[in-house]
Amino acid sequence: KMIRAGGDGVYGAEILKGAGFPAAEGLYATIAALNILDNPDAKPFVDAFAKKYGQQPENYSITAYDAALVIIDAIKRVAEGGKEVNRANVRDAIQASKTKTLQGTVSFDDNGDITNREVSVFQIHKDDKYPLDEVLHQYKYMGAAPQSS
């Protein structure tokens, strides 16, 4: 039996709609983000997003939101520190970030890479109790992929 898997391009409502069931059943997908959609701390964001946009967010929606929090925090720190708000100063402030976000505290290593690198693994399992294109319920979180240093 062959394992069918893909990266973040196969994680989303488009695959559920396009491939449909039974074709999508059992497919593995990975995303370069923490799986926090079902985390109670993210619930207010998830609910507000669904209300505003009429659909559940995906994990990358939270990643984008958190990225904005890091940038806004960096700009505030530069301005409050009396420095000119320019590209170099904001970049340096981002590099020094330890910003509390929905994913936890975001910080960066000496290379500018996020220190909490995680790849989440999901598998599609049809759940008839929910819309068949709803990512939150049709993709089951399998765990984090092992990371090398």
RAHU-V865385 format. One line per field, one symbol per residue. phi: phi as a letter, one per 30 degrees, with the letter a starting at -180 (. if undefined). burial: # if it has 9 or more other ideal C-beta (glycine too) atoms within 8 Angstrom, else .. A space follows every 10 residues. Layout:
phi: ???
burial: ???
This chain:
phi: .ddcbadddc cldddddddi ccedeidcbb bdaddbecde dceededddd ddciaddced ddddeddded dddddddddd didddbeddd edddecdbcd bddjdcbbdd didddcdbcc cbbdbdbddb edcdeecccc dckcddccd
burial: .....#.#.# ###.###..# ...##.#### #.#####... .#..##..## .....##### ###.##..## #.###.###. ........## ..##..#.#. ###..###.. .....#.### ####.#...# .#.######. #..##....
